[in-house]
């Protein structure tokens, strides 16, 4: 079979979304809507992918490299959209037409449609589906021999009559045309309809009138025809996409304990034998190795985990976590965090733009920002790096095997040498040499008879 050229219609303004974001750029599990049919077409072996954009060029900078774009100069329907791309289709083999707001079409669906088109020897093949509620979709009107006679549009009252509206087989908005036949029919489209637009399905009627064979391919996946016209429909499509993504991970050996409470973007990668606990959200370029345990109640965005990482009740953005690390509960890994092998970041710890050495522990109640911490160090509870002097950020350097006391503030720039110590309650403003103990606090003094001097029993205001 010839390599298909794919045209994706994406020039619609999406006014029913009630959003400043163009419809096909709304997020669907980590990718804009338009990215889904582009990816499916490429995986199905498309030779070229052409996206039809609006005059505002709303898709500039949002499409993968190698995708061609063409502008539909005016909003004159799906037929007008394909007309805008006609000059790019001359000499093509089969032309596959997809919709940018019908994101759940799969590579398998596209492959099956292309195979059915080739087997039928048709000039055009339309994908169809039978829906319990076909409202809003064009109805497939078949001839006595089972071939497609025409598509009855239903966009506005008057497009279809009551008999046509009773049909449950709908046009999925996915077509394969032979390029020459399509190009010959496009100039003959008429806008004599209730909406005053050029409807692409009219090409099927014109081809049939020319005596050409028009076939239909019934899809067994109704989800592949679901379009997005408002945020309610986007939520329904997102739920289907979320379920598919999680099922794919489960089949690959990831144990998602409660799929109903788990959200995983399409861009996330998870290794075998990793366990994802309930109420976990994995976004963006997040990746996890094998045998990790993530969650419960953990959110990771663009965060990379090695093997055998445990991260519970935590929030991570742009962090790199090496193998064997333990994080949480209630930890926050901010961008630029690097946790090396076997490190531990514990309860109520925030780490930002810092390198935490192998085997180092930051157990609890600490803020480590703009710091380089060596291997095998233990920082006590309440350790704070004071990294900002009001004008600029400064780094703190902590060596290997350092033992930090509780409630210690390190005022950057400052360095703690290897195997040094800090005393509890110290505010360290000067470097501590290797092996030394840094103490920076007032000596305790007790004021005798303080209660009597303050002039009242305990609890009274002085």
C-alpha positions, 0 to 999 in steps of 0.5 A, spaced: 500 500 500 502 507 498 504 511 504 499 516 506 499 523 506 495 525 512 491 532 513 489 534 520 484 539 520 485 544 526 483 551 524 477 551 528 476 557 533 473 553 539 468 558 541 464 553 545 471 552 550 470 559 553 477 559 553 483 564 550 487 557 549 485 555 542 481 548 542 486 544 539 492 546 544 488 544 550 492 539 555 490 532 554 494 528 559 500 532 558 500 533 550 495 538 547 490 535 543 493 536 536 499 532 538 495 526 539 492 525 532 499 527 529 503 522 533 498 516 531 499 518 524 506 518 524 506 511 528 501 509 522 507 510 517 505 517 514 509 520 509 507 527 510 503 530 516 500 537 514 496 541 519 491 546 517 491 552 521 487 558 522 489 565 519 492 567 526 497 561 526 495 559 533 499 553 532 506 556 531 511 553 535 506 547 538 507 542 533 513 537 532 519 538 527 517 536 520 510 537 521 507 542 515 502 547 516 497 551 511 492 556 513 485 556 511 484 563 510 477 563 512 472 559 516 468 556 511 468 548 513 471 542 513 471 542 505 474 549 505 480 546 510 482 541 505 481 545 499 487 550 503 491 544 503 489 541 496 496 544 492 500 540 497 496 533 495 498 533 488 501 527 486 500 523 493 497 516 494 492 515 499 490 522 503 488 520 510 484 526 513 483 527 521 481 532 526 485 535 531 479 535 536 478 528 535 484 526 539 483 518 541 484 515 534 489 510 535 495 507 530 491 501 530 485 504 528 488 508 522 492 502 520 485 498 519 482 504 515 487 504 510 487 496 510 480 497 509 480 502 503 486 498 499 482 492 500 475 495 497 478 498 491 474 505 493 476 512 491 474 514 498 473 510 505 469 513 511 470 511 518 464 510 522 461 508 529 455 506 532 453 510 538 448 510 543 447 517 543 449 520 536 447 527 537 452 532 534 455 527 529 453 526 522 449 520 520 451 515 515 446 514 510 447 507 506 444 505 499 441 498 498 447 495 497 451 497 503 455 502 500 455 509 503 450 514 499 452 520 503 453 523 510 447 527 513 450 533 517 447 535 523 450 541 526 444 546 525 437 544 525 435 543 518 441 539 516 438 533 517 430 530 517 427 526 522 429 519 519 436 521 518 437 523 525 434 516 527 440 513 524 445 511 530 451 510 525 455 516 525 461 519 521 467 519 525 470 524 521 476 520 519 477 519 511 481 516 506 481 519 499 485 517 493 488 524 491 486 525 484 479 523 486 479 528 492 482 534 488 477 533 482 471 533 487 473 539 492 472 545 487 465 542 486 463 543 493 457 547 495 455 551 501 448 551 500 446 548 507 444 551 513 451 553 515 453 556 509 459 552 509 463 547 505 462 540 508 468 535 506 463 529 507 459 532 500 466 529 497 463 522 498 456 524 495 460 527 489 464 521 488 458 516 488 455 521 483 461 520 478 460 512 479 466 511 484 465 506 489 465 509 496 466 505 502 465 505 509 469 502 515 466 500 521 470 501 527 470 497 534 472 503 538 467 508 539 472 512 543 476 514 537 470 518 534 469 522 540 470 530 539 472 535 543 468 542 543 467 544 550 470 543 557 465 537 558 467 533 552 474 534 554 473 531 561 470 525 558 475 524 553 481 525 558 478 520 562 478 515 557 485 517 555 487 516 562 484 509 563 488 507 556 495 510 559 494 507 566 492 500 562 498 500 558 503 501 564 499 495 567 501 491 561 508 493 562 509 491 569 507 497 573 502 496 579 497 501 579 494 500 585 488 504 584 487 507 577 481 511 579 485 516 583 491 516 579 493 521 574 499 519 569 501 523 563 502 520 556 509 522 556 511 519 563 515 513 563 515 507 568 519 501 569 517 494 571 515 492 578 514 499 580 508 501 584 504 507 584 500 508 590 493 512 590 492 519 589 499 520 585 499 525 579 505 524 574 506 529 569 510 531 564 517 528 562 517 524 569 521 517 569 522 512 574 526 506 573 524 499 576 522 497 583 520 504 585 514 505 590 511 512 588 506 515 593 501 515 596 499 522 595 505 524 591 506 529 585 512 529 580 513 533 574 519 533 570 522 529 575 527 523 574 527 517 579 532 511 578 531 504 580 528 502 587 526 509 589 521 510 595 517 517 595 511 518 599 507 524 600 511 528 596 512 534 591 517 534 586 518 539 580 525 538 575 528 533 580 533 528 579 533 522 584 538 517 583 537 509 585 536 507 592 533 514 595 528 515 600 524 521 600 518 524 604 513 524 607 511 531 606 518 533 602 518 538 596 524 537 591 524 543 587 528 544 580 535 543 580 535 538 586 540 532 585 539 526 590 545 521 589 545 514 590 542 512 597 540 519 600 535 520 604 530 527 604 525 526 610 519 529 613 518 536 611 524 537 608 525 542 602 531 542 597 532 547 591 538 547 586 542 543 591 546 536 590 545 532 596 551 526 596 550 519 596 548 516 602 547 523 605 541 524 610 537 530 611 531 527 615 526 532 617 524 540 618 530 543 614 531 547 608 537 546 603 537 551 597 543 552 593 548 547 596 553 542 595 553 537 600 558 531 600 557 524 601 555 520 608 553 527 611 547 527 616 544 534 617 540 535 623 533 537 624 532 544 623 538 545 618 537 552 614 541 554 608 540 562 608 542 563 601 540 570 599 543 576 602 537 581 599 541 582 593 544 575 590 544 568 591 550 564 594 552 557 595 553 553 601 558 547 601 558 542 606 563 536 605 563 529 606 561 526 613 559 532 616 555 532 622 550 537 623 547 539 629 539 541 630 537 548 629 543 550 625 543 556 620 548 556 615 549 563 612 552 563 605 557 563 602 560 558 607 563 552 607 563 546 612 569 541 611 569 534 611 568 530 617 566 537 621 561 538 626 556 544 628 553 545 634 546 545 636 543 552 635 548 555 631 548 560 626 554 559 622 557 565 618 564 563 617 567 556 614 568 550 619 575 547 617 575 539 616 574 535 622 573 541 627 566 543 631 563 550 629 559 553 635 556 560 634 551 562 639 551 566 646 553 563 652 546 561 656 545 566 662 540 565 667 536 571 671 535 569 678 528 571 681 525 573 674 518 571 676 518 575 682 521 581 679 516 581 673 510 582 678 505 577 678 503 570 678 504 565 672 500 567 666 499 574 668 501 579 663 507 583 666 
